Amino acid sequence: MAAKIDLPEDVTITPASLREALGSFPTGVAVVTTLGDEGKPLGLTINSFNSVSLDPALVLWSLALSSPSIGAFRKHGAFAINILRKDQGELCMKFARPADDKFKDIDWTKGYKGIPVLEGAMVTLECETYQIVEGGDHEVYMGAVKRIHKTDSAPLVFHRGQLVQLAS
Ligand SMILES: Cc1cc2nc3c(=O)[nH]c(=O)nc-3n(C[C@H](O)[C@H](O)[C@H](O)COP(=O)(O)O)c2cc1C
């Protein structure tokens, strides 16, 4: 049995302590994409993706209010969740930094309402924006899943601030 660790009850919750605690929960990693003005493809790396409902088919993720893409996500009304394969760590980091040309040298096709579907993602869910909910320093986007593309590959995993792979 694992040793019990007693934590003081008065631990102050700071962004850093919360991030550290939440980092113990392993997640997949995805690049969420949409279209901006004049059809410009936009996207960022997320791990806040999760399921909401099977019938109707609903998913969610959250976007920092500071993101320069927030206007496009609010306006376009559709997004794609591109769940990354275990060997797409470089792509994950490329979309996790602010840049004007994140799609340079990236293969993608237009999906539902023109949203970018990344070639080679493990699974892509094309979604219509269903609801946007205020959530502190983020906005929570709920999406109705319209199309699914899937492959058999293994996922990239984020745990304790590191990109890792599942043991086979
Ligand atoms: C593994 C990982 C997960 C992330 N998850 C989120 C997330 O769920 N929501 C979010 O807004 N930013 C998240 N980020 C941070 C964004 O990817 C990063 O701030 C990026 O620069 C945002 O792109 P933008 O500046 O073009 O909006 C995550 C970063 C990493 C590395």
Ligand as a Chemical Component Dictionary entry (heavy atoms), coordinates in Angstrom:
data_LIG
# 
_chem_comp.id                   LIG 
_chem_comp.type                 NON-POLYMER 
_chem_comp.pdbx_formal_charge   0 
_chem_comp.three_letter_code    LIG 
# 
loop_
_chem_comp_atom.comp_id 
_chem_comp_atom.atom_id 
_chem_comp_atom.alt_atom_id 
_chem_comp_atom.type_symbol 
_chem_comp_atom.charge 
_chem_comp_atom.model_Cartn_x 
_chem_comp_atom.model_Cartn_y 
_chem_comp_atom.model_Cartn_z 
_chem_comp_atom.pdbx_ordinal 
LIG C1  C1  C 0 0.734  20.576 -22.909 1  
LIG C2  C2  C 0 0.140  21.965 -23.021 2  
LIG C3  C3  C 0 -1.214 22.150 -22.763 3  
LIG C4  C4  C 0 -1.798 23.418 -22.869 4  
LIG N1  N1  N 0 -3.150 23.553 -22.646 5  
LIG C5  C5  C 0 -3.754 24.749 -22.839 6  
LIG C6  C6  C 0 -5.167 24.866 -22.718 7  
LIG O1  O1  O 0 -5.876 23.913 -22.443 8  
LIG N2  N2  N 0 -5.725 26.095 -22.934 9  
LIG C7  C7  C 0 -4.963 27.203 -23.255 10 
LIG O2  O2  O 0 -5.525 28.286 -23.458 11 
LIG N3  N3  N 0 -3.605 27.102 -23.375 12 
LIG C8  C8  C 0 -2.989 25.906 -23.195 13 
LIG N4  N4  N 0 -1.637 25.781 -23.352 14 
LIG C9  C9  C 0 -0.842 26.991 -23.646 15 
LIG C10 C10 C 0 -0.947 27.401 -25.107 16 
LIG O3  O3  O 0 -0.656 26.339 -25.998 17 
LIG C11 C11 C 0 0.043  28.556 -25.368 18 
LIG O4  O4  O 0 -0.249 29.614 -24.479 19 
LIG C12 C12 C 0 0.001  29.063 -26.794 20 
LIG O5  O5  O 0 0.963  30.066 -26.969 21 
LIG C13 C13 C 0 -1.345 29.655 -27.146 22 
LIG O6  O6  O 0 -1.300 30.037 -28.509 23 
LIG P1  P1  P 0 -1.682 31.530 -28.909 24 
LIG O7  O7  O 0 -0.673 32.398 -28.187 25 
LIG O8  O8  O 0 -1.521 31.531 -30.403 26 
LIG O9  O9  O 0 -3.085 31.715 -28.452 27 
LIG C14 C14 C 0 -1.012 24.526 -23.235 28 
LIG C15 C15 C 0 0.361  24.342 -23.497 29 
LIG C16 C16 C 0 0.922  23.084 -23.392 30 
LIG C17 C17 C 0 2.391  22.895 -23.690 31 
# 
loop_
_chem_comp_bond.comp_id 
_chem_comp_bond.atom_id_1 
_chem_comp_bond.atom_id_2 
_chem_comp_bond.value_order 
_chem_comp_bond.pdbx_ordinal 
LIG C1  C2  SING 1  
LIG C2  C3  SING 2  
LIG C2  C16 DOUB 3  
LIG C3  C4  DOUB 4  
LIG C4  N1  SING 5  
LIG C4  C14 SING 6  
LIG N1  C5  DOUB 7  
LIG C5  C6  SING 8  
LIG C5  C8  SING 9  
LIG C6  O1  DOUB 10 
LIG C6  N2  SING 11 
LIG N2  C7  SING 12 
LIG C7  O2  DOUB 13 
LIG C7  N3  SING 14 
LIG N3  C8  DOUB 15 
LIG C8  N4  SING 16 
LIG N4  C9  SING 17 
LIG N4  C14 SING 18 
LIG C9  C10 SING 19 
LIG C10 O3  SING 20 
LIG C10 C11 SING 21 
LIG C11 O4  SING 22 
LIG C11 C12 SING 23 
LIG C12 O5  SING 24 
LIG C12 C13 SING 25 
LIG C13 O6  SING 26 
LIG O6  P1  SING 27 
LIG P1  O7  DOUB 28 
LIG P1  O8  SING 29 
LIG P1  O9  SING 30 
LIG C14 C15 DOUB 31 
LIG C15 C16 SING 32 
LIG C16 C17 SING 33 
# 
